[in-house]
Amino acid sequence: MNEIVFVTHNKGKAKSAEKYFTNLKISTYDFELDEPRSDDIKEIATAKVKQAYNIVKKPCIALDTGFFIEELNGFPRAFVNFVLDTIGIEGILKLMQGIDNRKCKFEECLAYYNGTEIKYFYGKHPGNLAYEIQGKDREEKWSDLWYIFKPEHFDKTLAEMDAIERENRRKIDGSVEALKVFAEWYREEN
């Protein structure tokens, strides 16, 4: 069985990956990698996957996600962790007080590196910001943004949806998950 190393310290991302890889061993390593100061998720994913490969010497994947709020000119972009560590979701909601345009989206870039070449896979998740924090903790949660992100065409946050609702919403809201795109490509190639 082939093995790919997913270098992440985010347990929610690791949990999400499990559902797509049935014939592939996914090992997760919790390394603290140096991230470039950039708002380009592809640049960040590239740096992380190359570092990871140099550590484990096995094919690796790294996933970077940005969060883009239309009314705030795309803020916070790839600086999601910094924003969550400083102002948190409460601060984001405060910045959006009195603003009707709640459009936002997640964009993902998954980089796969086998030591020879890098391949990229992209995801997107359109939605709207809630007006308040809604929902409860879930094992597969990968960000506090789950409490304020409502997938497009839904009036519930991700944190309010159960696993079946979250899976079914992808058929409605136009979401594309980078992990799923990668898993499909990998199955065809190997």
Buried (B, 14 or more C-beta within 10 A) or exposed (E): EEEBBBBBEBBBBBBBBEBBBEEBEBEBBEBEBEBEEBBBBBBBBBBBBBBBBEEBEBBBBBBBBBBBBBBBEBBBBBBBEEBBEEBEBEEBBEBBEEEEEBEBBBBBBBBBBEEEEBBBBBBBBBBBBBEEBBBEEBEBBBBBBBBBBBBBEBEBBBBBBEEEEBEEBBEEBEBBBBBBBBBEEBEEEE
